[in-house]
Amino acid sequence: MTTLHRVPAARPRTTPWRSWGTFLLLAGPNVALLVLFVYKPLIQNVQYSLLHWNLGSDTATAIGLENYRNYFSDPKTPAVLLTTLVFAVVTVGGCMAIGLALARLLDRELRGRTFVRAAVFAPYVLSGVAVGMCWLFVFDPQYGLVSGLLRGLGLTSPNWYNDPDWALAMVCIVYLWKYVGYVAIIYLAALQSVPGDLLEAAQIDGASPLRTFWSIVFPLLSPTTLFLSVTVFIESNSGGSFDIIRAMTKGGPLEGTTTMVYQVYQEAFVDGSAGYASAIATLLFLGLLAVTLVQMVFIERKVHYR
């Protein structure tokens, strides 16, 4: 007669207290800094957006959603939103396209490519204010480099400082010059991690260089493309664009270069409407969050992880 022995049920695994202690020791300071310098100011900004509060005043009045209603009823709002959208599309799209092209060029065996890589990346680490001040001389309508080149070609220099459309184009050009090197270096690192045997197999099969790039290389770059599309978009709608706009145009002419991030500064520190500026900052945050979520949900579906 066979005797059946009951196997004791497995006990649920518990995490030792030492593991929790190690986790808190390593992650605790970072979490504390995030709470203190990111989440707390974010919550306070939302609270301020519900107040009628002038910067420097000791008193504030709760007005609910009045600041938001005032913003959407302001006749200047559509122009600011359009400027923000145009600036984001041009700078993000331009940085991605030009950066990838530069990365492809820098990935080749060229003499002095180390120096060229450093030169391409150098503008990214420069101060945005310094970059903007230097480019003011480049776009000077009388003595600038651009006007000189256009006169040499028999063309008239655009009115960069007095025409809102040309002023926005000028700011976009300077932003691209500053940030395209960052995108190029990130793409270059991704290109150098593409397996060489895949490229050799495509060459043996007779695939053209263009076909190899679009069918093999570019899909393998999709994680990098997702990362850059998110980070560059956020950067173009935050401090990355503010310092250039502040140094070159101060939001003008006729508010032609006033984006939402610059409008926050204008309302808070020039006009002193801290509550109204907080409402604009909250709307900007919600917009960035929504676009980022769309990027993460829809673009990530086409990401090919190796």
C-alpha positions, 0 to 999 in steps of 0.5 A: 500500500502506497502512502501519500505524503502531503507536500507542504504549501510553499510559503510566500517569499518575503523581502528581507529587511536588509533589501528594503534598507538598501533600497531606501539607502540608494533610492531614498535621497533621489526620491526625496529630491524629486518630491522636494524640487519637482512634485512639491513645486508642481502642486504649489503651482496648481494651488497658485493658479487658483488665486488672484495673487500679484507677485510680492503681495502678502495677500491672495484671493481664491478665485477658482478657475477664473485665471483659466477662463481669462486665459482662454478668453484673451485675444492674444492666446490663439497667437501664442498657442500657434507660435508655440506649436510652430516653434515646437514642430520646426525645432523638434522636426529639424533637430531630429532630421538634421541630427540624424543626417549629421550622425550618419556623416560622423559615423564614417571614416573621415579624417579629423572626425573626432574634432568635428564631433566635438565641434558639433556638440560644443554649442549644446553646452554653451549658455543660451543667453551667450548664444543668443547675444552672439547670433544677434550680430550674425543677423544684424541687418547692416553688418551681420554675416547673413546680410553680407552673404545675401548682399553678395548673392544680390539679395536683400536681407529680411527684416529679422527684428521687425517682422514677426515671421522672420523673427520666429524663423531667426529664433528657430535657426538659433535653437537648431544650431544649439541643440542639433549637436546633442541629437547628432551625438545620441544618434551616433552612439545608436548607429555605432551599436547597430550589429555589423553582421546585419549590414554585411548580410544586407550587402551580400543580398544586394540591398542598396545603402538607402534600402539598408538604412530604411529597412534595417538601420532606421528600425533599430534606431527607433528606441533612440528616436522615441527617447529623442522625440520626447526629450527634445520636445520637452526641452523646446517648450521649457528653459531651452527656448526661453533663454534664446528668446529672452536674449534675442527678441524678448518675445517680440516683435508684436509678440511674434516670438512669445511662446507659452514658456516665455509668456509665463515669465512675462506675466509673472516677473514683468507684469507681476500676475503670479496667479495668472502665470501659474495657470499658464504654467499649469496648462503648459505642463498638461499640454506637455504631459498629454503629448508625451503620453501620446508619444509613449503610447503610439510611437512606442508601438513601432519601436523595435527593441533588440 
